[in-house]
Amino acid sequence: AQRVPLSGLGPEEMVATEPALSAAVKNGLFAGGVWGKADESGDARVFTQRLVDTFAHARFVCHHNMPVTQIIRKDSKVRGVMSAERCFEADAVIVAAGVKSRDLLAPLGVKLPIYGVKGYSITVPLDKGAPAPEISLTDLKNRLVVSRLGARLRVAGFAEIGARPDIALARVAAMRARVGELFPDLPLPDNVSPWVGFRPMTPDGAPLIGPVPNVAGLYVNSGHGPLGWTFSHGAAQIVADLASGITPALDIEGLSVTRAMARMFSGRGAA
């Protein structure tokens, strides 16, 4: 892993680093900040689309709009997966289905401690020259992340446990209000494309990466919480190594499926 160097910034240094914060600093919203100069952000959707396009030019075949409904196991070994339309035979299966990973593995007697934590986002379209930030920002006090994605400004945050997949207008209003405070000169349209999704969280915050016990050839890569794309490259390398019979470069004991299941069941026993 590569560490990101951090620097403490005073109010004037914050404005020099990100001019879009000038009004917020002038209004006394920040006493200072922390800057990771090497930190980066991007559009995960665009990345995924281009990754699929790369597969199309290689020896991979992508099947779209075919949700997996069942993992096939026989004699303690994975044999493939079943969709609504057909069966896919396989020597190895990697379950990377976010919150749905729990439902796919439950019929096999594997109980993953993954829980959906609801998060919100709004998206503000940007005209050319709009006074929006270029640097990805984290508003710790309000638990919001602000990131520019080309001609759009994405604002995401909040964490609701056990919530339904509906959009609470109060949450959207709070995000709009904070954007207005941070960037008062930025026009905000009536429609900011509110969206909700469920982060696959584990009780201790660490993802579940590795083989599923008692089912040879079955692996899990899930539970990354709000850091799915951040962890994606490293997690994919670990799972690919395991499925190929290669010892990963990192010690993954703290990420194992068995460690998470053991904690879950020991916790129930203590209660």
C-alpha positions, 0 to 999 in steps of 0.5 A, a space after each residue: 500500500 502507498 501512503 498519501 502524505 498529508 499537510 495541515 492547512 490554515 484558512 488562507 492556505 485552504 483558499 490558495 489550494 482550493 479557491 472555491 472555498 473562499 466564501 466558506 472561509 470568509 464566512 468562518 465555516 472552516 478553521 483549517 483543513 488537512 490536504 492529501 496532495 496525492 489523493 485522487 477521485 474519479 467516476 466509478 461508473 465510467 471506470 466500470 464501463 471502460 473496464 467492461 469495454 476492455 474485457 470485450 477486446 480480451 478473452 472474457 465474455 460479459 453477460 449483462 442483465 442476468 442476475 445470479 439467483 443461486 450458487 450451485 454446490 455439489 460434494 462440498 465444491 462449487 460447480 457454477 451459478 444459476 440465473 433465471 435464464 441458464 446455468 453457468 458451470 465454473 470451477 471457481 466462483 467469486 461472490 462480489 454482490 455487495 449487500 446481496 452477497 449475504 442472500 446468495 450464500 445463505 442457502 449454503 449455510 454461510 451467514 455473512 455479517 453484512 448489513 446495508 447502510 443507506 447513503 445519499 447523494 445529490 448531483 449538481 450540473 455545472 456550467 462552464 466556469 462554475 465556481 465549484 471545487 476541483 479538489 475532492 473535499 470531505 466535510 467531517 462535521 457534516 459527514 459529506 464528501 464533495 467530488 467534481 466529476 467533469 461537468 457535475 458536482 457529486 455530494 454524498 453522505 449520511 448513514 441510515 441503518 435499517 432504512 427503506 430504499 426511499 428518499 427522505 426529502 429532509 436529507 436531500 434538503 440538508 445536503 442542498 443547504 450545506 452546498 449552498 453554505 460552502 459555495 454560495 455563488 454556485 447555482 443550484 437547480 431544483 432537481 439535484 438528482 437525489 439517489 440512495 444506495 446501501 453500503 455493504 458494511 460489516 460490524 468491525 468495518 473490515 471487508 470480507 475477502 477470501 475463500 468460503 469455508 467448506 465449499 472449495 472454489 467459492 470466494 467472497 469479495 464484499 463488505 467494503 462499506 463506502 470504500 468499494 472502489 477505493 479497495 477494488 483493485 487491491 481486493 481483486 488482486 487478492 481474490 484472483 491470487 487465491 483463485 489461482 492458487 497463489 499466496 497473496 502478497 498481503 496477510 489477509 487473516 483479518 479479512 477472512 470470512 471465517 474470522 467474521 463468522 466466528 465473531 458473529 457466532 461467538 457474540 450470539 453465544 455471549 448474549 
